[in-house]
Amino acid sequence: MQIAILLYDRFTALDAIGPYETLVRLPDAELVFVAEESGPVRTDTGALAMVADRTLAEVPHPDLVVVPGGPGQTSQMENEVLLDWLRAVDATSTWTTSVCTGSLLLARAGLLKGRRATSHWLALDFLAGLGVESTGERVVFDGKYVTAAGVSSGIDMGLALVGRIAGDEHAQAVQLLTEYDPQPPYDAGSPAKAPAHLVEEFRGKSRFILT
Amino acid sequence: MQIAILLYDRFTALDAIGPYETLVRLPDAELVFVAEESGPVRTDTGALAMVADRTLAEVPHPDLVVVPGGPGQTSQMENEVLLDWLRAVDATSTWTTSVCTGSLLLARAGLLKGRRATSHWLALDFLAGLGVESTGERVVFDGKYVTAAGVSSGIDMGLALVGRIAGDEHAQAVQLLTEYDPQPPYDAGSPAKAPAHLVEEFRGKSRFILT
């Protein structure tokens, strides 16, 4: 199956790499990084560029599409070339997916209307404002639409998709090979668990963080 | 502080991106991807290239160095240019670190002699053969040497380092912003937890997987 991961200026690297590192291990996967123009695409921090090997036009019918998030998502909300590509690939995709604020792009393209979906915890209200039933869950399946919460959640989404597509045992093999046995040194990975003052601080400047 | 992440042909993307996504959020971090030659460096799957912005010679004194692993590590074990760079940067680094089979390169450079360190679970015996006290722990601190287990463990190492360098609260803020609240859909991320027949199957072909 062909898997397309979308890149755009100022995306967040781990949003893309979590799904990549799991989905690329599907049997017969042909995984391609795509962008409006091929070549290096720089991440949100400016410290890294990843290469889009193909243009959007060169990948018209992926079986699975992944839309990462990141501060650069805001600038793409009126990019009709990108939104048209999302609508076109969704017409024939088996799975249409996103990580983090990538779900805002899917919603802006009109693909999540009335569906359940998730996003970065700071973006859940924005998502609801786009006509989506916005949930705080980490990975949400609604038919062929699969959305993941912030940044690192794409690893969990990728593994869940590998399980659905290739079976539980294949997904367990991928988890074992990538040694995904998380042992975070802190327990602050969600607004429900982190110190309240940090949550409030980020909420206060969410417009700055997300754009 | 300057952070250098080493790239080489056929490295594993998440090995590098886990530490990147956490360490880049250190206060005053200047993070650079380096390789023997600057330009695109392709990962183990062939499906992705990440750009090394600087050559090894251009980054002689990073404060923190990260060496990722991947099947391409084997070909670097006799690369004296790379091994000499590791020895040279280690002479002035504050932290010398690795993920996955990156620790085999640190060991080959002579930097882990008699120290406690870890690696991908399939590579722990190789590591012990290089004069290292090889442990199966996920993240190992031994003085300024910090090593992480397979692939995804670099996220845990990155957060632990952020905590040591910038304090617990800063690390918690990074965890919250990257929404690192792992919820793997399976519990098969280590040889102790995965189905035994999968563990045996991988052990049987470890030479193939790791090179």
Interface residues (C-beta under 8 A of the other chain):
Chain A: T12 A13 L14 I17 G18 Y20 E21 V24 L31 V32 F33 P40 T45 A47 L48 A49 M50 V51 D53 C100 H120 W121 R138 V139 A149 G150 V151 S152 S153 I155 D156 L159 A160 G163 D168 E169 A171 Q172 A173 Q175 L176 L177 T178 E179 Y180 D181 P182 Q183 P184 P185 Y186 A188 G189 S190 P191 K193 A194 P195 L198 V199 E201 F202 I209
Chain B: T12 A13 L14 I17 G18 Y20 E21 V24 L31 V32 F33 P40 T45 A47 L48 A49 M50 V51 D53 C100 H120 W121 R138 V139 A149 G150 V151 S152 S153 I155 D156 L159 A160 G163 D168 E169 A171 Q172 A173 Q175 L176 L177 T178 E179 Y180 D181 P182 Q183 P184 P185 Y186 A188 G189 S190 P191 K193 A194 P195 L198 V199 E201 F202 I209
